[in-house]
């Protein structure tokens, strides 16, 4: 009788072990699936990181390009700024002079012909050349 009890106990242990083994096998399969998904996610993340690094390098190059362009443009604006500064200072001094001149009752009539403009363009600023061109156009029309 004892061998039958041992045999039945052994059968029960085998059944319990096979059920436990089956559950363990299912969990191992689920873990392998998760591992494969994780590996795919890591590869996608690596690809995204690589693309981000390339994009950052491209943006850095473009930023340096734009900085050079802006510095070049700013250097080109400096002469115009100097001309405008000169014109503003000259206009202020003329306005001050006009405000402080005494008024006379017998002032001479204004000149009918515009002031002659010198044809020598060397030594004149951009603003002076533009103003003389405008005066010339006004005189012609």
HELIX and SHEET records of a PDB file:
HELIX    1   1 UNK A    2  UNK A  100  1                                  99    
HELIX    2   2 UNK A  126  UNK A  140  1                                  15    
END                                                                             
